[in-house]
Amino acid sequence: MKITADRDRCIGAGMCALLAPEVFDQNADDGKVRILDPAPPPAQHAMSREAEQVCPSSAITVAPDGNS
């Protein structure tokens, strides 16, 4: 799994950080998404996918890397 985020699209809702705090955080300066682990371990995959789905601005993209 590979995670990317479009910070220009992010509105700082923070749903990602609430759902998967091991993978996402919010930047202290502007509140926008910050990826802590762009290739999280399998235990974090389901929550990372859910964060992608609930992001109100569709700023998060979760893509398979061939190993997920």
N, CA, C and O atoms as a GROMACS GRO file, in nm:
protein
  272
    1MET      N    1   0.083  -0.117   0.000
    1MET     CA    2   0.000   0.000   0.000
    1MET      C    3   0.088   0.124   0.000
    1MET      O    4   0.189   0.131   0.069
    2LYS      N    5   0.046   0.221  -0.080
    2LYS     CA    6   0.115   0.350  -0.084
    2LYS      C    7   0.012   0.460  -0.066
    2LYS      O    8  -0.091   0.462  -0.135
    3ILE      N    9   0.038   0.552   0.025
    3ILE     CA   10  -0.054   0.660   0.055
    3ILE      C   11   0.006   0.793   0.011
    3ILE      O   12   0.122   0.822   0.039
    4THR      N   13  -0.076   0.872  -0.057
    4THR     CA   14  -0.037   1.008  -0.093
    4THR      C   15  -0.149   1.102  -0.051
    4THR      O   16  -0.263   1.059  -0.030
    5ALA      N   17  -0.115   1.229  -0.038
    5ALA     CA   18  -0.214   1.329   0.001
    5ALA      C   19  -0.191   1.457  -0.078
    5ALA      O   20  -0.077   1.500  -0.098
    6ASP      N   21  -0.299   1.515  -0.123
    6ASP     CA   22  -0.296   1.643  -0.194
    6ASP      C   23  -0.323   1.753  -0.092
    6ASP      O   24  -0.438   1.781  -0.059
    7ARG      N   25  -0.216   1.815  -0.043
    7ARG     CA   26  -0.230   1.919   0.060
    7ARG      C   27  -0.303   2.042   0.008
    7ARG      O   28  -0.364   2.116   0.086
    8ASP      N   29  -0.299   2.066  -0.123
    8ASP     CA   30  -0.373   2.180  -0.178
    8ASP      C   31  -0.524   2.156  -0.170
    8ASP      O   32  -0.601   2.250  -0.157
    9ARG      N   33  -0.563   2.032  -0.179
    9ARG     CA   34  -0.705   1.995  -0.174
    9ARG      C   35  -0.756   1.982  -0.030
    9ARG      O   36  -0.874   2.002  -0.004
   10CYS      N   37  -0.667   1.947   0.063
   10CYS     CA   38  -0.703   1.924   0.202
   10CYS      C   39  -0.767   2.048   0.265
   10CYS      O   40  -0.719   2.160   0.246
   11ILE      N   41  -0.876   2.025   0.340
   11ILE     CA   42  -0.942   2.135   0.411
   11ILE      C   43  -0.919   2.129   0.562
   11ILE      O   44  -0.973   2.210   0.636
   12GLY      N   45  -0.839   2.033   0.607
   12GLY     CA   46  -0.804   2.024   0.748
   12GLY      C   47  -0.913   1.970   0.839
   12GLY      O   48  -0.917   2.004   0.957
   13ALA      N   49  -1.003   1.888   0.786
   13ALA     CA   50  -1.111   1.832   0.867
   13ALA      C   51  -1.059   1.739   0.976
   13ALA      O   52  -1.120   1.729   1.082
   14GLY      N   53  -0.949   1.671   0.952
   14GLY     CA   54  -0.886   1.586   1.053
   14GLY      C   55  -0.943   1.446   1.068
   14GLY      O   56  -0.904   1.374   1.159
   15MET      N   57  -1.033   1.407   0.980
   15MET     CA   58  -1.090   1.273   0.989
   15MET      C   59  -0.983   1.165   0.976
   15MET      O   60  -0.988   1.062   1.044
   16CYS      N   61  -0.886   1.188   0.890
   16CYS     CA   62  -0.779   1.090   0.870
   16CYS      C   63  -0.700   1.068   0.998
   16CYS      O   64  -0.671   0.954   1.035
   17ALA      N   65  -0.664   1.177   1.064
   17ALA     CA   66  -0.586   1.167   1.188
   17ALA      C   67  -0.665   1.100   1.299
   17ALA      O   68  -0.608   1.030   1.383
   18LEU      N   69  -0.796   1.120   1.301
   18LEU     CA   70  -0.880   1.055   1.401
   18LEU      C   71  -0.893   0.905   1.376
   18LEU      O   72  -0.891   0.826   1.470
   19LEU      N   73  -0.906   0.866   1.249
   19LEU     CA   74  -0.924   0.725   1.213
   19LEU      C   75  -0.795   0.644   1.217
   19LEU      O   76  -0.795   0.529   1.260
   20ALA      N   77  -0.687   0.703   1.173
   20ALA     CA   78  -0.560   0.630   1.163
   20ALA      C   79  -0.445   0.718   1.214
   20ALA      O   80  -0.363   0.764   1.134
   21PRO      N   81  -0.438   0.741   1.344
   21PRO     CA   82  -0.336   0.831   1.399
   21PRO      C   83  -0.192   0.781   1.384
   21PRO      O   84  -0.098   0.859   1.397
   22GLU      N   85  -0.175   0.653   1.355
   22GLU     CA   86  -0.041   0.601   1.332
   22GLU      C   87   0.007   0.634   1.190
   22GLU      O   88   0.126   0.626   1.161
   23VAL      N   89  -0.087   0.670   1.103
   23VAL     CA   90  -0.055   0.694   0.962
   23VAL      C   91  -0.065   0.842   0.927
   23VAL      O   92   0.014   0.893   0.846
   24PHE      N   93  -0.162   0.912   0.986
   24PHE     CA   94  -0.188   1.052   0.951
   24PHE      C   95  -0.180   1.143   1.074
   24PHE      O   96  -0.204   1.100   1.187
   25ASP      N   97  -0.145   1.268   1.048
   25ASP     CA   98  -0.148   1.371   1.149
   25ASP      C   99  -0.189   1.499   1.079
   25ASP      O  100  -0.204   1.502   0.957
   26GLN      N  101  -0.207   1.605   1.157
   26GLN     CA  102  -0.236   1.735   1.099
   26GLN      C  103  -0.119   1.827   1.126
   26GLN      O  104  -0.063   1.827   1.236
   27ASN      N  105  -0.082   1.906   1.026
   27ASN     CA  106   0.027   2.001   1.039
   27ASN      C  107  -0.011   2.105   1.144
   27ASN      O  108  -0.122   2.157   1.142
   28ALA      N  109   0.079   2.134   1.234
   28ALA     CA  110   0.051   2.229   1.342
   28ALA      C  111   0.028   2.372   1.291
   28ALA      O  112  -0.043   2.449   1.354
   29ASP      N  113   0.088   2.406   1.178
   29ASP     CA  114   0.076   2.543   1.126
   29ASP      C  115  -0.055   2.569   1.053
   29ASP      O  116  -0.119   2.672   1.075
   30ASP      N  117  -0.096   2.476   0.968
   30ASP     CA  118  -0.214   2.502   0.885
   30ASP      C  119  -0.327   2.399   0.901
   30ASP      O  120  -0.432   2.414   0.840
   31GLY      N  121  -0.306   2.295   0.982
   31GLY     CA  122  -0.410   2.196   1.006
   31GLY      C  123  -0.429   2.094   0.896
   31GLY      O  124  -0.515   2.007   0.906
   32LYS      N  125  -0.351   2.105   0.790
   32LYS     CA  126  -0.367   2.014   0.677
   32LYS      C  127  -0.298   1.881   0.702
   32LYS      O  128  -0.211   1.868   0.789
   33VAL      N  129  -0.338   1.782   0.624
   33VAL     CA  130  -0.290   1.645   0.641
   33VAL      C  131  -0.138   1.636   0.632
   33VAL      O  132  -0.073   1.705   0.553
   34ARG      N  133  -0.086   1.548   0.716
   34ARG     CA  134   0.056   1.514   0.714
   34ARG      C  135   0.062   1.363   0.723
   34ARG      O  136   0.006   1.304   0.816
   35ILE      N  137   0.129   1.300   0.629
   35ILE     CA  138   0.140   1.154   0.629
   35ILE      C  139   0.260   1.114   0.714
   35ILE      O  140   0.373   1.154   0.687
   36LEU      N  141   0.234   1.034   0.814
   36LEU     CA  142   0.341   0.985   0.901
   36LEU      C  143   0.406   0.860   0.846
   36LEU      O  144   0.526   0.838   0.864
   37ASP      N  145   0.326   0.778   0.778
   37ASP     CA  146   0.378   0.652   0.722
   37ASP      C  147   0.315   0.628   0.585
   37ASP      O  148   0.203   0.576   0.577
   38PRO      N  149   0.385   0.665   0.476
   38PRO     CA  150   0.328   0.650   0.342
   38PRO      C  151   0.315   0.506   0.294
   38PRO      O  152   0.249   0.478   0.194
   39ALA      N  153   0.378   0.414   0.365
   39ALA     CA  154   0.368   0.270   0.333
   39ALA      C  155   0.345   0.194   0.463
   39ALA      O  156   0.434   0.125   0.511
   40PRO      N  157   0.224   0.208   0.520
   40PRO     CA  158   0.199   0.149   0.652
   40PRO      C  159   0.196  -0.003   0.650
   40PRO      O  160   0.177  -0.065   0.545
   41PRO      N  161   0.216  -0.063   0.768
   41PRO     CA  162   0.210  -0.209   0.778
   41PRO      C  163   0.066  -0.257   0.759
   41PRO      O  164  -0.028  -0.178   0.771
   42PRO      N  165   0.049  -0.384   0.728
   42PRO     CA  166  -0.084  -0.439   0.703
   42PRO      C  167  -0.187  -0.409   0.811
   42PRO      O  168  -0.305  -0.394   0.781
   43ALA      N  169  -0.146  -0.401   0.934
   43ALA     CA  170  -0.240  -0.374   1.043
   43ALA      C  171  -0.307  -0.237   1.029
   43ALA      O  172  -0.412  -0.214   1.088
   44GLN      N  173  -0.247  -0.147   0.952
   44GLN     CA  174  -0.301  -0.013   0.934
   44GLN      C  175  -0.375   0.005   0.801
   44GLN      O  176  -0.427   0.113   0.775
   45HIS      N  177  -0.380  -0.097   0.718
   45HIS     CA  178  -0.439  -0.084   0.585
   45HIS      C  179  -0.589  -0.052   0.588
   45HIS      O  180  -0.634   0.037   0.516
   46ALA      N  181  -0.665  -0.123   0.668
   46ALA     CA  182  -0.811  -0.102   0.670
   46ALA      C  183  -0.845   0.039   0.714
   46ALA      O  184  -0.930   0.104   0.652
   47MET      N  185  -0.781   0.088   0.818
   47MET     CA  186  -0.811   0.223   0.865
   47MET      C  187  -0.762   0.329   0.767
   47MET      O  188  -0.823   0.436   0.755
   48SER      N  189  -0.653   0.301   0.698
   48SER     CA  190  -0.604   0.396   0.597
   48SER      C  191  -0.702   0.406   0.481
   48SER      O  192  -0.728   0.515   0.430
   49ARG      N  193  -0.757   0.292   0.440
   49ARG     CA  194  -0.858   0.293   0.333
   49ARG      C  195  -0.985   0.366   0.378
   49ARG      O  196  -1.046   0.439   0.301
   50GLU      N  197  -1.023   0.346   0.503
   50GLU     CA  198  -1.141   0.415   0.554
   50GLU      C  199  -1.117   0.566   0.558
   50GLU      O  200  -1.206   0.644   0.526
   51ALA      N  201  -0.997   0.607   0.598
   51ALA     CA  202  -0.963   0.750   0.599
   51ALA      C  203  -0.974   0.809   0.459
   51ALA      O  204  -1.022   0.922   0.442
   52GLU      N  205  -0.931   0.734   0.359
   52GLU     CA  206  -0.944   0.779   0.220
   52GLU      C  207  -1.092   0.800   0.186
   52GLU      O  208  -1.128   0.900   0.123
   53GLN      N  209  -1.176   0.707   0.225
   53GLN     CA  210  -1.318   0.713   0.191
   53GLN      C  211  -1.391   0.827   0.261
   53GLN      O  212  -1.480   0.888   0.201
   54VAL      N  213  -1.356   0.857   0.385
   54VAL     CA  214  -1.430   0.959   0.459
   54VAL      C  215  -1.374   1.100   0.443
   54VAL      O  216  -1.435   1.196   0.490
   55CYS      N  217  -1.260   1.114   0.380
   55CYS     CA  218  -1.201   1.247   0.362
   55CYS      C  219  -1.298   1.336   0.283
   55CYS      O  220  -1.330   1.304   0.168
   56PRO      N  221  -1.346   1.445   0.343
   56PRO     CA  222  -1.446   1.527   0.276
   56PRO      C  223  -1.396   1.600   0.151
   56PRO      O  224  -1.477   1.642   0.068
   57SER      N  225  -1.266   1.614   0.138
   57SER     CA  226  -1.212   1.683   0.021
   57SER      C  227  -1.144   1.588  -0.078
   57SER      O  228  -1.087   1.633  -0.177
   58SER      N  229  -1.150   1.458  -0.050
   58SER     CA  230  -1.086   1.356  -0.136
   58SER      C  231  -0.938   1.386  -0.156
   58SER      O  232  -0.885   1.371  -0.267
   59ALA      N  233  -0.872   1.428  -0.051
   59ALA     CA  234  -0.731   1.464  -0.058
   59ALA      C  235  -0.638   1.345  -0.043
   59ALA      O  236  -0.519   1.355  -0.075
   60ILE      N  237  -0.689   1.232   0.005
   60ILE     CA  238  -0.607   1.115   0.033
   60ILE      C  239  -0.627   1.010  -0.075
   60ILE      O  240  -0.740   0.981  -0.116
   61THR      N  241  -0.515   0.953  -0.121
   61THR     CA  242  -0.521   0.844  -0.217
   61THR      C  243  -0.445   0.725  -0.160
   61THR      O  244  -0.330   0.737  -0.119
   62VAL      N  245  -0.512   0.611  -0.156
   62VAL     CA  246  -0.450   0.486  -0.110
   62VAL      C  247  -0.444   0.394  -0.230
   62VAL      O  248  -0.547   0.360  -0.290
   63ALA      N  249  -0.324   0.353  -0.265
   63ALA     CA  250  -0.304   0.267  -0.382
   63ALA      C  251  -0.232   0.138  -0.341
   63ALA      O  252  -0.145   0.141  -0.254
   64PRO      N  253  -0.268   0.028  -0.402
   64PRO     CA  254  -0.194  -0.096  -0.372
   64PRO      C  255  -0.053  -0.087  -0.430
   64PRO      O  256  -0.031  -0.019  -0.530
   65ASP      N  257   0.040  -0.154  -0.365
   65ASP     CA  258   0.177  -0.152  -0.415
   65ASP      C  259   0.216  -0.287  -0.472
   65ASP      O  260   0.333  -0.310  -0.503
   66GLY      N  261   0.119  -0.375  -0.487
   66GLY     CA  262   0.148  -0.508  -0.538
   66GLY      C  263   0.171  -0.609  -0.428
   66GLY      O  264   0.170  -0.730  -0.452
   67ASN      N  265   0.193  -0.560  -0.305
   67ASN     CA  266   0.217  -0.649  -0.192
   67ASN      C  267   0.101  -0.648  -0.093
   67ASN      O  268   0.107  -0.719   0.007
   68SER      N  269  -0.004  -0.569  -0.120
   68SER     CA  270  -0.115  -0.559  -0.024
   68SER      C  271  -0.231  -0.644  -0.065
   68SER      O  272  -0.333  -0.647   0.003
   0.00000   0.00000   0.00000
